[in-house]
Amino acid sequence: MAAQTPHELIELFAAAINRRDLDEAVAMWTEDAAIVAPDGSLVQGREAIVTALAGLVGNGTRFEVELTGMYEAGDTALVTGTLTLSGDGHDGRYEHRSDSIVVYARGTDGTWRIALDAPWGLPSRSD
């Protein structure tokens, strides 16, 4: 399903992950999208994002986002929120919460997609 608003994209993406629908979840990313890893490196491109999302889906991770802010400017939106990942891992039940920052882009077809995701927030610089 195509997201017509940034808010709808949040809901559709969480629902796809929680249904374990990898194909639908991946379709919500731009072709050249990237994920900012906790160390500041980039997981870049759809193929790499497929691998990252497959880990979430394959591990049965439950995905929830509590929206804290949304700022739109034309075909770009900056979204902040609290991300909660939970499930049953090798060492038992787990829950991880982090402040996330995501950039969405609206394509020429009017559909909003994830362009840049920092699910663990932005790393601290140590200059």
C-alpha positions in Angstrom: 0.0 0.0 0.0 1.3 3.5 -0.9 1.6 6.1 1.8 0.0 9.4 0.8 1.2 11.2 4.0 4.3 11.0 6.2 2.0 9.9 9.1 0.5 7.2 7.1 4.0 5.9 6.2 4.9 5.5 9.8 1.7 3.4 10.4 2.1 1.3 7.2 5.8 0.5 7.8 5.2 -0.6 11.4 2.3 -2.7 10.3 4.3 -4.4 7.5 7.2 -5.2 9.9 4.8 -6.6 12.5 3.0 -8.8 9.9 6.5 -10.0 8.8 5.8 -8.7 5.3 9.4 -8.0 4.1 8.5 -7.1 0.5 5.9 -4.5 1.6 8.3 -3.0 4.2 11.2 -2.7 1.7 8.9 -1.1 -0.9 8.5 1.8 1.5 12.1 2.9 1.1 13.6 4.9 -1.7 16.1 3.1 -4.0 19.1 5.0 -2.6 17.9 5.1 1.0 20.3 4.6 4.0 20.2 3.6 7.6 22.6 5.3 10.0 24.2 2.6 12.2 24.9 3.3 15.9 28.6 3.8 15.0 27.8 6.4 12.3 28.4 4.2 9.3 25.7 3.9 6.6 23.8 0.8 5.5 23.1 2.1 2.1 20.9 1.0 -0.8 17.9 -1.2 -1.0 19.8 -4.5 -1.1 21.5 -3.7 2.2 18.3 -2.5 3.7 16.6 -5.7 2.7 19.2 -7.6 4.7 18.7 -5.3 7.8 14.9 -5.6 7.7 15.1 -9.3 7.1 16.8 -9.6 10.4 13.9 -7.8 12.2 11.3 -9.8 10.4 13.1 -13.1 10.7 13.7 -12.6 14.5 10.0 -11.9 15.1 10.8 -8.4 16.3 7.8 -6.3 17.3 8.1 -2.7 16.0 6.4 0.3 17.6 7.0 4.0 17.0 5.7 6.8 19.2 5.8 10.0 17.1 7.3 13.0 18.9 7.6 15.5 16.0 7.0 15.9 12.3 8.3 18.8 10.2 7.3 19.0 6.5 8.9 21.1 3.8 7.6 20.4 0.3 8.5 16.9 -0.7 10.6 16.2 2.4 9.6 15.4 6.0 11.7 15.1 9.1 10.2 12.8 11.7 11.3 12.2 15.3 10.0 9.6 17.7 10.7 6.8 20.2 11.3 3.5 18.6 10.7 0.3 20.6 11.9 -3.1 19.3 10.8 -6.1 21.4 10.5 -9.8 21.1 12.0 -13.1 22.2 15.7 -13.5 21.5 18.2 -16.2 22.2 18.7 -14.9 25.7 15.0 -14.5 26.4 12.6 -11.6 26.2 14.1 -8.2 25.1 13.0 -4.6 24.7 15.1 -1.9 23.2 14.0 1.8 23.1 15.7 4.6 21.3 15.1 8.1 20.0 14.9 7.9 16.2 15.2 10.5 13.4 13.9 9.7 10.0 13.8 11.6 6.7 10.9 10.9 4.3 10.8 11.9 0.7 7.7 12.2 -1.6 8.3 10.8 -5.0 7.0 12.1 -8.3 4.1 9.6 -8.0 3.0 11.3 -4.8 4.0 8.3 -2.6 6.0 9.0 0.6 9.0 6.7 1.3 11.8 6.4 3.8 15.0 8.1 2.5 17.3 8.2 5.6 16.7 6.5 8.9 18.7 6.9 12.1 16.7 4.5 14.3 19.2 4.8 17.2 19.5 8.6 16.9 22.6 10.3 15.6 25.9 9.1 16.9 27.9 11.5 19.1 30.9 13.1 17.5 34.2 12.7 19.3 36.3 15.5 17.7 
